[in-house]
Amino acid sequence: MRNITEEEIRELIETAMAQRRFSYAPYSGFRVGAALLAEDATIYGGCNIENAAYSPGNCAERTAFFKAVSEGTTEFRAICIVGGKEEKATEFAAPCGMCRQVMMEFCRPDFTIILATDTKNYQIFSLEELFPMGFGPKNLA
Ligand code: THU
């Protein structure tokens, strides 16, 4: 796990909770918000964006990553994810396999993944823990 302060954790959780309000999830009703902390301290928000054709839908985490990368940022320290069907999240929403693969592309094994329901209830994992033996850029070097 990377060094991350209590203050940074709180800000990431608050941002992910706020981003959740933008979630477009009329089909699943599962609304997710993400907050991605870049090495330069910028926080990129993201929400899930569903689609009537289903497949084009995008997760909150990848929305945040793609926003950042499309603006020239490719180095990251941490991401926070808040999601669920209820108005207030009651359980942790862990990133799907496709999002873990996108993290593998840009993040080190000690990249911090914070799963939260609110600022008082969260759990911290590393990318290596959630995505062991992932296939990444090094495999193609
Ligand atoms: N979803 C996310 O945005 N992130 C996750 O970590 C898990 C799943 C979204 C995709 C879809 O819009 C909805 O949640 C239900 O799967």
Backbone and ligand atoms as CSV (ligand in chain L), in Angstrom:
chain,resi,resn,atom,element,x,y,z
A,1,MET,N,N,0.850,-1.207,0.000
A,1,MET,CA,C,0.000,0.000,0.000
A,1,MET,C,C,0.883,1.253,0.000
A,2,ARG,N,N,0.449,2.252,-0.718
A,2,ARG,CA,C,1.193,3.505,-0.745
A,2,ARG,C,C,0.846,4.330,0.480
A,3,ASN,N,N,1.759,5.254,0.833
A,3,ASN,CA,C,1.444,6.178,1.913
A,3,ASN,C,C,0.301,7.076,1.488
A,4,ILE,N,N,-0.734,7.093,2.282
A,4,ILE,CA,C,-1.870,7.958,1.977
A,4,ILE,C,C,-2.386,8.497,3.306
A,5,THR,N,N,-2.657,9.787,3.364
A,5,THR,CA,C,-3.055,10.403,4.637
A,5,THR,C,C,-4.551,10.230,4.884
A,6,GLU,N,N,-4.920,10.374,6.146
A,6,GLU,CA,C,-6.344,10.322,6.520
A,6,GLU,C,C,-7.129,11.388,5.761
A,7,GLU,N,N,-6.498,12.548,5.604
A,7,GLU,CA,C,-7.140,13.674,4.921
A,7,GLU,C,C,-7.399,13.326,3.441
A,8,GLU,N,N,-6.397,12.709,2.813
A,8,GLU,CA,C,-6.564,12.311,1.401
A,8,GLU,C,C,-7.661,11.258,1.268
A,9,ILE,N,N,-7.696,10.330,2.202
A,9,ILE,CA,C,-8.725,9.272,2.161
A,9,ILE,C,C,-10.108,9.905,2.272
A,10,ARG,N,N,-10.247,10.834,3.223
A,10,ARG,CA,C,-11.553,11.476,3.435
A,10,ARG,C,C,-12.000,12.228,2.176
A,11,GLU,N,N,-11.045,12.953,1.568
A,11,GLU,CA,C,-11.395,13.727,0.365
A,11,GLU,C,C,-11.796,12.806,-0.788
A,12,LEU,N,N,-11.091,11.685,-0.926
A,12,LEU,CA,C,-11.424,10.742,-1.998
A,12,LEU,C,C,-12.807,10.128,-1.775
A,13,ILE,N,N,-13.107,9.773,-0.522
A,13,ILE,CA,C,-14.427,9.178,-0.235
A,13,ILE,C,C,-15.528,10.204,-0.499
A,14,GLU,N,N,-15.316,11.426,-0.045
A,14,GLU,CA,C,-16.339,12.465,-0.264
A,14,GLU,C,C,-16.547,12.718,-1.754
A,15,THR,N,N,-15.461,12.712,-2.521
A,15,THR,CA,C,-15.575,12.940,-3.969
A,15,THR,C,C,-16.314,11.788,-4.635
A,16,ALA,N,N,-15.985,10.560,-4.255
A,16,ALA,CA,C,-16.655,9.389,-4.854
A,16,ALA,C,C,-18.148,9.415,-4.512
A,17,MET,N,N,-18.480,9.779,-3.272
A,17,MET,CA,C,-19.895,9.860,-2.873
A,17,MET,C,C,-20.623,10.923,-3.694
A,18,ALA,N,N,-19.967,12.041,-3.918
A,18,ALA,CA,C,-20.578,13.134,-4.689
A,18,ALA,C,C,-20.727,12.727,-6.162
A,19,GLN,N,N,-19.724,12.054,-6.719
A,19,GLN,CA,C,-19.766,11.616,-8.113
A,19,GLN,C,C,-20.909,10.644,-8.368
A,20,ARG,N,N,-21.241,9.907,-7.334
A,20,ARG,CA,C,-22.308,8.912,-7.431
A,20,ARG,C,C,-23.626,9.557,-7.841
A,21,ARG,N,N,-23.785,10.808,-7.488
A,21,ARG,CA,C,-25.036,11.503,-7.840
A,21,ARG,C,C,-25.179,11.672,-9.356
A,22,PHE,N,N,-24.064,11.628,-10.081
A,22,PHE,CA,C,-24.117,11.775,-11.546
A,22,PHE,C,C,-24.319,10.433,-12.243
A,23,SER,N,N,-24.271,9.337,-11.486
A,23,SER,CA,C,-24.400,8.005,-12.080
A,23,SER,C,C,-25.626,7.928,-12.992
A,24,TYR,N,N,-25.423,7.368,-14.183
A,24,TYR,CA,C,-26.528,7.143,-15.117
A,24,TYR,C,C,-26.746,5.629,-15.170
A,25,ALA,N,N,-27.663,5.140,-14.345
A,25,ALA,CA,C,-27.842,3.691,-14.217
A,25,ALA,C,C,-29.321,3.306,-14.230
A,26,PRO,N,N,-30.040,3.687,-15.316
A,26,PRO,CA,C,-31.477,3.398,-15.356
A,26,PRO,C,C,-31.795,1.910,-15.497
A,27,TYR,N,N,-30.826,1.089,-15.903
A,27,TYR,CA,C,-31.108,-0.329,-16.141
A,27,TYR,C,C,-30.816,-1.198,-14.931
A,28,SER,N,N,-29.688,-0.963,-14.277
A,28,SER,CA,C,-29.360,-1.777,-13.092
A,28,SER,C,C,-29.809,-1.104,-11.798
A,29,GLY,N,N,-29.896,0.211,-11.807
A,29,GLY,CA,C,-30.201,0.918,-10.562
A,29,GLY,C,C,-29.041,0.879,-9.583
A,30,PHE,N,N,-27.895,0.378,-10.039
A,30,PHE,CA,C,-26.694,0.275,-9.197
A,30,PHE,C,C,-25.812,1.484,-9.506
A,31,ARG,N,N,-25.815,2.433,-8.591
A,31,ARG,CA,C,-25.145,3.702,-8.869
A,31,ARG,C,C,-23.766,3.738,-8.202
A,32,VAL,N,N,-22.750,4.052,-9.040
A,32,VAL,CA,C,-21.362,4.001,-8.572
A,32,VAL,C,C,-20.668,5.326,-8.828
A,33,GLY,N,N,-19.878,5.744,-7.843
A,33,GLY,CA,C,-19.034,6.925,-7.993
A,33,GLY,C,C,-17.596,6.538,-7.708
A,34,ALA,N,N,-16.655,7.179,-8.395
A,34,ALA,CA,C,-15.235,6.901,-8.170
A,34,ALA,C,C,-14.470,8.214,-8.079
A,35,ALA,N,N,-13.370,8.171,-7.349
A,35,ALA,CA,C,-12.471,9.331,-7.259
A,35,ALA,C,C,-11.046,8.809,-7.394
A,36,LEU,N,N,-10.365,9.269,-8.437
A,36,LEU,CA,C,-9.031,8.766,-8.784
A,36,LEU,C,C,-7.986,9.839,-8.476
A,37,LEU,N,N,-7.049,9.496,-7.600
A,37,LEU,CA,C,-5.995,10.439,-7.185
A,37,LEU,C,C,-4.746,10.249,-8.044
A,38,ALA,N,N,-4.379,11.309,-8.769
A,38,ALA,CA,C,-3.186,11.249,-9.617
A,38,ALA,C,C,-1.946,11.600,-8.797
A,39,GLU,N,N,-0.773,11.237,-9.314
A,39,GLU,CA,C,0.494,11.552,-8.627
A,39,GLU,C,C,0.635,13.054,-8.404
A,40,ASP,N,N,0.083,13.863,-9.315
A,40,ASP,CA,C,0.202,15.324,-9.167
A,40,ASP,C,C,-0.872,15.898,-8.240
A,41,ALA,N,N,-1.594,15.016,-7.543
A,41,ALA,CA,C,-2.602,15.390,-6.532
A,41,ALA,C,C,-3.962,15.780,-7.115
A,42,THR,N,N,-4.078,15.792,-8.448
A,42,THR,CA,C,-5.392,16.058,-9.039
A,42,THR,C,C,-6.316,14.865,-8.765
A,43,ILE,N,N,-7.578,15.165,-8.465
A,43,ILE,CA,C,-8.561,14.092,-8.284
A,43,ILE,C,C,-9.522,14.104,-9.475
A,44,TYR,N,N,-9.611,12.963,-10.169
A,44,TYR,CA,C,-10.534,12.812,-11.295
A,44,TYR,C,C,-11.745,12.008,-10.825
A,45,GLY,N,N,-12.925,12.562,-11.017
A,45,GLY,CA,C,-14.139,11.860,-10.634
A,45,GLY,C,C,-14.651,11.012,-11.774
A,46,GLY,N,N,-15.513,10.047,-11.444
A,46,GLY,CA,C,-16.146,9.226,-12.471
A,46,GLY,C,C,-17.426,8.608,-11.938
A,47,CYS,N,N,-18.335,8.274,-12.857
A,47,CYS,CA,C,-19.553,7.559,-12.458
A,47,CYS,C,C,-19.823,6.495,-13.511
A,48,ASN,N,N,-20.670,5.521,-13.168
A,48,ASN,CA,C,-21.025,4.543,-14.200
A,48,ASN,C,C,-22.043,5.162,-15.150
A,49,ILE,N,N,-21.931,4.777,-16.410
A,49,ILE,CA,C,-22.777,5.332,-17.471
A,49,ILE,C,C,-23.340,4.162,-18.274
A,50,GLU,N,N,-24.602,3.846,-18.051
A,50,GLU,CA,C,-25.201,2.688,-18.725
A,50,GLU,C,C,-25.789,3.081,-20.076
A,51,ASN,N,N,-26.248,2.053,-20.814
A,51,ASN,CA,C,-26.721,2.261,-22.176
A,51,ASN,C,C,-27.830,1.267,-22.493
A,52,ALA,N,N,-28.811,1.692,-23.275
A,52,ALA,CA,C,-29.932,0.823,-23.630
A,52,ALA,C,C,-29.459,-0.440,-24.339
A,53,ALA,N,N,-28.313,-0.371,-25.025
A,53,ALA,CA,C,-27.763,-1.557,-25.689
A,53,ALA,C,C,-26.850,-2.356,-24.749
A,54,TYR,N,N,-26.819,-1.976,-23.482
A,54,TYR,CA,C,-26.084,-2.646,-22.400
A,54,TYR,C,C,-24.561,-2.633,-22.540
A,55,SER,N,N,-24.000,-3.290,-23.599
A,55,SER,CA,C,-22.537,-3.437,-23.700
A,55,SER,C,C,-21.749,-2.128,-23.668
A,56,PRO,N,N,-22.270,-1.057,-24.283
A,56,PRO,CA,C,-21.469,0.175,-24.282
A,56,PRO,C,C,-21.350,0.835,-22.904
A,57,GLY,N,N,-22.024,0.315,-21.918
A,57,GLY,CA,C,-21.966,0.917,-20.586
A,57,GLY,C,C,-20.542,0.947,-20.044
A,58,ASN,N,N,-20.283,1.913,-19.189
A,58,ASN,CA,C,-18.937,2.055,-18.632
A,58,ASN,C,C,-19.000,2.168,-17.112
A,59,CYS,N,N,-18.036,1.542,-16.440
A,59,CYS,CA,C,-17.974,1.609,-14.977
A,59,CYS,C,C,-17.430,2.959,-14.517
A,60,ALA,N,N,-17.722,3.285,-13.272
A,60,ALA,CA,C,-17.259,4.547,-12.683
A,60,ALA,C,C,-15.733,4.643,-12.689
A,61,GLU,N,N,-15.071,3.530,-12.380
A,61,GLU,CA,C,-13.610,3.538,-12.300
A,61,GLU,C,C,-12.988,3.861,-13.655
A,62,ARG,N,N,-13.499,3.189,-14.700
A,62,ARG,CA,C,-12.919,3.436,-16.025
A,62,ARG,C,C,-13.265,4.826,-16.531
A,63,THR,N,N,-14.429,5.321,-16.168
A,63,THR,CA,C,-14.745,6.706,-16.541
A,63,THR,C,C,-13.682,7.636,-15.963
A,64,ALA,N,N,-13.330,7.428,-14.698
A,64,ALA,CA,C,-12.330,8.291,-14.051
A,64,ALA,C,C,-10.959,8.129,-14.716
A,65,PHE,N,N,-10.548,6.890,-14.975
A,65,PHE,CA,C,-9.249,6.657,-15.624
A,65,PHE,C,C,-9.210,7.292,-17.014
A,66,PHE,N,N,-10.280,7.113,-17.772
A,66,PHE,CA,C,-10.256,7.596,-19.153
A,66,PHE,C,C,-10.321,9.122,-19.205
A,67,LYS,N,N,-11.009,9.717,-18.231
A,67,LYS,CA,C,-10.986,11.181,-18.151
A,67,LYS,C,C,-9.550,11.653,-17.931
A,68,ALA,N,N,-8.874,11.028,-16.975
A,68,ALA,CA,C,-7.506,11.447,-16.625
A,68,ALA,C,C,-6.545,11.237,-17.790
A,69,VAL,N,N,-6.564,10.039,-18.361
A,69,VAL,CA,C,-5.616,9.727,-19.436
A,69,VAL,C,C,-5.877,10.621,-20.645
A,70,SER,N,N,-7.139,10.905,-20.907
A,70,SER,CA,C,-7.469,11.743,-22.068
A,70,SER,C,C,-7.061,13.198,-21.856
A,71,GLU,N,N,-6.692,13.517,-20.619
A,71,GLU,CA,C,-6.204,14.874,-20.345
A,71,GLU,C,C,-4.700,14.876,-20.066
A,72,GLY,N,N,-4.037,13.757,-20.363
A,72,GLY,CA,C,-2.577,13.721,-20.279
A,72,GLY,C,C,-2.006,13.168,-18.993
A,73,THR,N,N,-2.859,12.692,-18.099
A,73,THR,CA,C,-2.374,12.151,-16.814
A,73,THR,C,C,-2.359,10.634,-16.867
A,74,THR,N,N,-1.204,10.047,-16.538
A,74,THR,CA,C,-1.099,8.584,-16.617
A,74,THR,C,C,-0.484,7.959,-15.358
A,75,GLU,N,N,-0.247,8.778,-14.329
A,75,GLU,CA,C,0.358,8.226,-13.109
A,75,GLU,C,C,-0.582,8.463,-11.938
A,76,PHE,N,N,-0.828,7.394,-11.187
A,76,PHE,CA,C,-1.866,7.469,-10.156
A,76,PHE,C,C,-1.426,6.839,-8.843
A,77,ARG,N,N,-2.034,7.321,-7.753
A,77,ARG,CA,C,-1.722,6.786,-6.416
A,77,ARG,C,C,-2.845,5.956,-5.829
A,78,ALA,N,N,-4.084,6.405,-6.068
A,78,ALA,CA,C,-5.193,5.732,-5.366
A,78,ALA,C,C,-6.511,5.975,-6.077
A,79,ILE,N,N,-7.468,5.067,-5.801
A,79,ILE,CA,C,-8.837,5.280,-6.281
A,79,ILE,C,C,-9.794,4.902,-5.155
A,80,CYS,N,N,-10.904,5.626,-5.059
A,80,CYS,CA,C,-11.950,5.282,-4.095
A,80,CYS,C,C,-13.226,4.969,-4.876
A,81,ILE,N,N,-13.938,3.947,-4.448
A,81,ILE,CA,C,-15.168,3.520,-5.124
A,81,ILE,C,C,-16.300,3.433,-4.098
A,82,VAL,N,N,-17.429,4.034,-4.436
A,82,VAL,CA,C,-18.633,3.945,-3.590
A,82,VAL,C,C,-19.797,3.558,-4.499
A,83,GLY,N,N,-20.511,2.488,-4.166
A,83,GLY,CA,C,-21.607,2.077,-5.038
A,83,GLY,C,C,-22.653,1.235,-4.347
A,84,GLY,N,N,-23.813,1.150,-4.982
A,84,GLY,CA,C,-24.882,0.319,-4.450
A,84,GLY,C,C,-26.226,0.748,-4.993
A,85,LYS,N,N,-27.241,-0.043,-4.667
A,85,LYS,CA,C,-28.589,0.261,-5.174
A,85,LYS,C,C,-29.341,1.227,-4.281
A,86,GLU,N,N,-28.959,1.257,-3.024
A,86,GLU,CA,C,-29.659,2.124,-2.078
A,86,GLU,C,C,-29.193,3.569,-2.238
A,87,GLU,N,N,-29.985,4.480,-1.697
A,87,GLU,CA,C,-29.613,5.898,-1.708
A,87,GLU,C,C,-28.252,6.086,-1.040
A,88,LYS,N,N,-28.089,5.414,0.101
A,88,LYS,CA,C,-26.802,5.431,0.789
A,88,LYS,C,C,-26.175,4.047,0.628
A,89,ALA,N,N,-24.906,4.006,0.221
A,89,ALA,CA,C,-24.236,2.721,0.026
A,89,ALA,C,C,-24.187,1.954,1.346
A,90,THR,N,N,-24.480,0.661,1.283
A,90,THR,CA,C,-24.479,-0.147,2.507
A,90,THR,C,C,-23.387,-1.218,2.490
A,91,GLU,N,N,-22.914,-1.561,1.283
A,91,GLU,CA,C,-21.843,-2.560,1.170
A,91,GLU,C,C,-20.761,-2.046,0.246
A,92,PHE,N,N,-19.589,-2.626,0.331
A,92,PHE,CA,C,-18.498,-2.204,-0.548
A,92,PHE,C,C,-18.746,-2.695,-1.977
A,93,ALA,N,N,-18.448,-1.835,-2.951
A,93,ALA,CA,C,-18.533,-2.215,-4.366
A,93,ALA,C,C,-17.097,-2.385,-4.873
A,94,ALA,N,N,-16.718,-3.620,-5.121
A,94,ALA,CA,C,-15.351,-3.891,-5.586
A,94,ALA,C,C,-15.278,-3.738,-7.102
A,95,PRO,N,N,-14.132,-3.294,-7.622
A,95,PRO,CA,C,-14.011,-3.096,-9.069
A,95,PRO,C,C,-14.145,-4.394,-9.860
A,96,CYS,N,N,-14.798,-4.311,-11.012
A,96,CYS,CA,C,-14.950,-5.492,-11.870
A,96,CYS,C,C,-13.607,-5.862,-12.497
A,97,GLY,N,N,-13.543,-7.010,-13.103
A,97,GLY,CA,C,-12.299,-7.494,-13.690
A,97,GLY,C,C,-11.743,-6.584,-14.772
A,98,MET,N,N,-12.652,-6.006,-15.562
A,98,MET,CA,C,-12.187,-5.147,-16.652
A,98,MET,C,C,-11.542,-3.875,-16.086
A,99,CYS,N,N,-12.111,-3.342,-15.014
A,99,CYS,CA,C,-11.531,-2.151,-14.384
A,99,CYS,C,C,-10.194,-2.480,-13.737
A,100,ARG,N,N,-10.081,-3.666,-13.147
A,100,ARG,CA,C,-8.795,-4.068,-12.554
A,100,ARG,C,C,-7.733,-4.152,-13.654
A,101,GLN,N,N,-8.120,-4.632,-14.826
A,101,GLN,CA,C,-7.179,-4.723,-15.946
A,101,GLN,C,C,-6.737,-3.331,-16.390
A,102,VAL,N,N,-7.647,-2.372,-16.388
A,102,VAL,CA,C,-7.278,-0.991,-16.756
A,102,VAL,C,C,-6.332,-0.410,-15.701
A,103,MET,N,N,-6.585,-0.708,-14.428
A,103,MET,CA,C,-5.665,-0.259,-13.368
A,103,MET,C,C,-4.277,-0.842,-13.596
A,104,MET,N,N,-4.240,-2.111,-13.999
A,104,MET,CA,C,-2.972,-2.820,-14.254
A,104,MET,C,C,-2.143,-2.115,-15.319
A,105,GLU,N,N,-2.799,-1.454,-16.241
A,105,GLU,CA,C,-2.107,-0.772,-17.335
A,105,GLU,C,C,-1.327,0.448,-16.834
A,106,PHE,N,N,-1.910,1.157,-15.878
A,106,PHE,CA,C,-1.340,2.449,-15.470
A,106,PHE,C,C,-0.767,2.489,-14.062
A,107,CYS,N,N,-1.039,1.474,-13.252
A,107,CYS,CA,C,-0.710,1.591,-11.828
A,107,CYS,C,C,0.296,0.551,-11.371
A,108,ARG,N,N,1.034,0.942,-10.323
A,108,ARG,CA,C,1.987,0.000,-9.733
A,108,ARG,C,C,1.231,-1.003,-8.858
A,109,PRO,N,N,1.910,-2.116,-8.493
A,109,PRO,CA,C,1.246,-3.135,-7.666
A,109,PRO,C,C,0.739,-2.578,-6.331
A,110,ASP,N,N,1.400,-1.524,-5.810
A,110,ASP,CA,C,0.972,-0.971,-4.514
A,110,ASP,C,C,-0.060,0.158,-4.656
A,111,PHE,N,N,-0.600,0.346,-5.851
A,111,PHE,CA,C,-1.698,1.307,-6.066
A,111,PHE,C,C,-2.797,1.023,-5.029
A,112,THR,N,N,-3.300,2.096,-4.426
A,112,THR,CA,C,-4.253,1.958,-3.318
A,112,THR,C,C,-5.705,1.975,-3.804
A,113,ILE,N,N,-6.473,0.987,-3.400
A,113,ILE,CA,C,-7.900,0.906,-3.773
A,113,ILE,C,C,-8.731,0.976,-2.489
A,114,ILE,N,N,-9.502,2.049,-2.378
A,114,ILE,CA,C,-10.315,2.267,-1.174
A,114,ILE,C,C,-11.764,1.947,-1.501
A,115,LEU,N,N,-12.322,0.963,-0.824
A,115,LEU,CA,C,-13.742,0.639,-0.975
A,115,LEU,C,C,-14.456,1.240,0.219
A,116,ALA,N,N,-15.493,2.050,-0.045
A,116,ALA,CA,C,-16.139,2.764,1.060
A,116,ALA,C,C,-17.649,2.770,0.917
A,117,THR,N,N,-18.321,2.928,2.062
A,117,THR,CA,C,-19.754,3.238,2.035
A,117,THR,C,C,-19.933,4.704,2.435
A,118,ASP,N,N,-19.045,5.187,3.302
A,118,ASP,CA,C,-19.027,6.600,3.711
A,118,ASP,C,C,-17.673,6.875,4.346
A,119,THR,N,N,-17.483,8.070,4.849
A,119,THR,CA,C,-16.150,8.446,5.357
A,119,THR,C,C,-15.754,7.654,6.602
A,120,LYS,N,N,-16.736,7.039,7.247
A,120,LYS,CA,C,-16.417,6.310,8.489
A,120,LYS,C,C,-16.256,4.814,8.274
A,121,ASN,N,N,-16.648,4.326,7.099
A,121,ASN,CA,C,-16.607,2.889,6.851
A,121,ASN,C,C,-15.916,2.611,5.512
A,122,TYR,N,N,-14.672,2.197,5.607
A,122,TYR,CA,C,-13.929,1.903,4.379
A,122,TYR,C,C,-12.877,0.836,4.632
A,123,GLN,N,N,-12.409,0.234,3.542
A,123,GLN,CA,C,-11.357,-0.773,3.618
A,123,GLN,C,C,-10.368,-0.512,2.500
A,124,ILE,N,N,-9.094,-0.691,2.795
A,124,ILE,CA,C,-8.050,-0.373,1.823
A,124,ILE,C,C,-7.350,-1.639,1.333
A,125,PHE,N,N,-7.195,-1.717,0.011
A,125,PHE,CA,C,-6.503,-2.839,-0.621
A,125,PHE,C,C,-5.435,-2.293,-1.570
A,126,SER,N,N,-4.499,-3.147,-1.944
A,126,SER,CA,C,-3.571,-2.773,-3.017
A,126,SER,C,C,-4.054,-3.446,-4.295
A,127,LEU,N,N,-3.593,-2.914,-5.451
A,127,LEU,CA,C,-3.961,-3.532,-6.731
A,127,LEU,C,C,-3.465,-4.981,-6.761
A,128,GLU,N,N,-2.256,-5.190,-6.233
A,128,GLU,CA,C,-1.684,-6.536,-6.212
A,128,GLU,C,C,-2.583,-7.527,-5.462
A,129,GLU,N,N,-3.215,-7.037,-4.407
A,129,GLU,CA,C,-4.109,-7.909,-3.633
A,129,GLU,C,C,-5.364,-8.270,-4.423
A,130,LEU,N,N,-5.913,-7.271,-5.119
A,130,LEU,CA,C,-7.176,-7.504,-5.831
A,130,LEU,C,C,-6.973,-8.076,-7.236
A,131,PHE,N,N,-5.720,-7.986,-7.729
A,131,PHE,CA,C,-5.468,-8.464,-9.098
A,131,PHE,C,C,-4.102,-9.129,-9.174
A,132,PRO,N,N,-3.957,-10.267,-8.471
A,132,PRO,CA,C,-2.655,-10.938,-8.453
A,132,PRO,C,C,-2.300,-11.516,-9.824
A,133,MET,N,N,-1.006,-11.460,-10.157
A,133,MET,CA,C,-0.500,-12.021,-11.421
A,133,MET,C,C,-1.202,-11.448,-12.640
A,134,GLY,N,N,-1.568,-10.164,-12.555
A,134,GLY,CA,C,-2.237,-9.543,-13.699
A,134,GLY,C,C,-1.312,-9.414,-14.902
A,135,PHE,N,N,-1.900,-9.431,-16.063
A,135,PHE,CA,C,-1.142,-9.244,-17.314
A,135,PHE,C,C,-1.045,-7.751,-17.579
A,136,GLY,N,N,0.176,-7.259,-17.810
A,136,GLY,CA,C,0.334,-5.816,-17.982
A,136,GLY,C,C,1.401,-5.443,-18.982
A,137,PRO,N,N,1.713,-4.150,-19.077
A,137,PRO,CA,C,2.669,-3.649,-20.052
A,137,PRO,C,C,4.017,-4.373,-20.009
A,138,LYS,N,N,4.439,-4.784,-18.796
A,138,LYS,CA,C,5.747,-5.474,-18.670
A,138,LYS,C,C,5.789,-6.771,-19.455
A,139,ASN,N,N,4.648,-7.421,-19.586
A,139,ASN,CA,C,4.604,-8.681,-20.323
A,139,ASN,C,C,4.920,-8.490,-21.800
A,140,LEU,N,N,4.684,-7.280,-22.282
A,140,LEU,CA,C,4.907,-7.036,-23.717
A,140,LEU,C,C,6.216,-6.288,-23.974
A,141,ALA,N,N,6.965,-6.021,-22.882
A,141,ALA,CA,C,8.207,-5.233,-23.039
A,141,ALA,C,C,9.280,-6.050,-23.751
L,1,THU,N1,N,-20.173,-0.897,-11.849
L,1,THU,C1,C,-19.252,0.090,-11.648
L,1,THU,O1,O,-19.392,1.201,-12.143
L,1,THU,N2,N,-18.172,-0.196,-10.898
L,1,THU,C2,C,-18.006,-1.347,-10.174
L,1,THU,O2,O,-17.044,-1.465,-9.441
L,1,THU,C3,C,-18.975,-2.445,-10.313
L,1,THU,C4,C,-20.034,-2.236,-11.348
L,1,THU,C5,C,-21.377,-0.573,-12.609
L,1,THU,C6,C,-21.537,-1.181,-13.960
L,1,THU,C7,C,-23.042,-1.150,-14.126
L,1,THU,O3,O,-23.432,0.129,-14.610
L,1,THU,C8,C,-23.587,-1.328,-12.727
L,1,THU,O4,O,-22.515,-0.980,-11.866
L,1,THU,C9,C,-24.083,-2.719,-12.427
L,1,THU,O5,O,-23.146,-3.664,-12.763
